[in-house]
Structure formats: C-alpha cells, structure tokens
Amino acid sequence: MADKYILRITAGSDYDDSRHVEVPVNQPETVRIDGAHASVELNVRVQGYNGLPAGSPSTSAYFAAEPHATNKDQYSIAFRFTPTQPPSSSGGISGADLQFGNDFDRPIRDRLPPGFNTALRIVKWWIDPGLDGDAYADKPHLYGPALSSFNVLELGAGEHHPTKGGLWFEEGGDEAARETLGLPDTGKERMKWALNDANKEKFVFEYGKTYGLDFFNPYLDFANLALRLPGFQLSIANYWDGQALRYVLRNKATGDVYLVVVFSLFLREDLNEDGTLKEGAQQHTAGGARAETRATDTKPTGVDEHSHDDEAAMKQARDELGAPHHETSADDVD
C-alpha cells in the first residue's frame, strides 16, 4: 500500500503551512527558518526516501555514521536552535517549558489502531518517558520536554559536516555550563536527568545562544509507512485520515511556536509528470474533501482488531529493551 503514496516534508516557524518551505531531504544543505521567536537551521534525513522534491537522495551519509548505523535509525530531525529575546523578557526559556512532539488539527481517536495504548505505553516506558498529552482530544497532542526528548543536545552550534550528511551534533558543548548544571555527559543519562522537574527548571535555553538538537529513532519507517516498535508493528497507511504528521517545538508556558516540521502524504495520482503537485493536492492532504471522505466514510482495513496481544507485546518490549526506565538506570532510556 505504501507505493500509492509519496512523502513531502516542509517546515516553518509557525503552523501556517502557506509560509512553509520544502525541505531538501537527505541533502547536507540546511534550510534556514527565521521566525518571531527563534532562528533555526534544519536538516531532515529519511532512510529509503522516495519522496519530494523529485530526485532527492534515497539516503544520507548520516545513516552510515555511528551510532545511527548500529541503531538502524530511520529518520532524523536535526537543527540549530537560537531563541530570540522578546522585548518584554530577559534570560531565556526554561527547560521545563520547551517542548517537542506531535499535534493534530482534527481528532484521530476513531483512527487509532488496536493496541494503540500498548504502543504508547512502550514509548513512554522505554523510548521517551517524558512524553505526555491526549491522543483522544479534539486536537490531539503528545509533547515531551525537549531536554528528555532529543537524543542529542549540544550546548553550541555543532558542526556542518557534509561527509556526515550536514549538521552533526555531539552530546556536550559548553563544558562549564554543563558542569554548573550537573548535566550528564551522555545523551541517555541527560534524557533521564531531565525527567526530574528540578533539573528541567534550572536549565535555561538562553536568548541569543545556539543549541544543537537531534531527534532520531529506528521505529518510524517512512519508506514503508510502518511503525515498528518492539512488540508492536502496524502499517500507517491503514490508518491515515489525510492529516500530516507534524513535529512542533513550542513553549508550554507562552504557547510560542519555534519550529514546525510537517511530513505530508500525497497520493501519487496527485503528482504531475515533472514531480510537482497538482492543483488541489495540498487541500486533499490538509483536510479537504478527499481526506475528509477517507476519514469519515472508511474504516481501517487489513487488520484483525482482535489479533493484538497486549501482554505479549509488553513482554517482547522488555526482552528487547530491558527493564523500563522507572525500574533501572539511564542506560535503558533510548
């Protein structure tokens, strides 16, 4: 079913996709996004990519470098983040307030697959323990603190390394600041450190200072439109209602949005021969007639709703990932 669709990735400084730019996926060149609240330089990499813009590389040197080769990571959202000082404020953004995650404009509760709650439990217990939100709301959202969600946090601009696929960050950076904060040396340890509210509150993303952030994992396979968690696998296409998958960097306290990265699926029939989108294709994906018809008049197919075994899924997750974070050390936070 995945071959019926084509992926397009855009990004902007707010939710208005009419102002978004198309991201050159798997290219080392960055996209610069300047908004009211931050400046961002962005790279997006997707393993096995066969989407827009036409002629995009199918992979990036990033995936051949460690730790991504060993992890078998499937995608990465990496960017330099420089928050802008507002006229009425000073200092920066509290680590307790900067969030990263997904949100949607319309309900998805009627499209959630069997075993969704088990899948979410696997994510929250082993992969992103700080994740919180409401997938059943009218405007669903799942956000986690940036400090515990990003795999890599560099206090500094990092490097632009074409032989590694563009932006490249290492856990580290400003050693004096990290020591003052008691920030651990490794990404896994820092992610667990940031689950403590007091630790998040003492961290400040300073205005005018640049931070390197990289979010990656092996679980979401965009090439085959599949979610593959230990103990839980499904075809995304079976449950797609036309809405895009949207990653958002935001401020919980103020509601300010710093970055929006949108993964949109289009039917291949909506593509012109030159690789451009036909008129009206954007509306189909954004929630127009075709997407609404798909969401309201059809049911997910090809899945036996009674075939999912929650207990077996949790056992497999434990076997593959070890004890969940609340039972053990930082080594088990992926």
Secondary structure, 3 states (H helix, E strand, C coil): CHHHEEEEEEEECCCCHHHCEECCCCCCCCEEEECCCEEEEEEEEECCCCCCCCCCCCCCHHHHCCCHHHHCCCEEEEEEEEECCCCCCCCEEECCCEEEEEECCCCCHHHCCCCHHHHHHHHHHHHCCCCEEECCCCCCEEEEEHHHHCCEEEECCCEEEHHHCEEECCCEECHHHHHHHCCCCCHHHHHHHCCCHHHHHHCEEECCCCEEEEEEECCEECCCCEEEECCEEEEHHHHCCCCCEEEEEEECCCCCEEEEEEEEEEEHHHECCCCCECCCHHHHHHCCHHHHHHHHHCCCCCCCCCCCCHHHHHHHHHHHHCCCHHHCCHHHCC
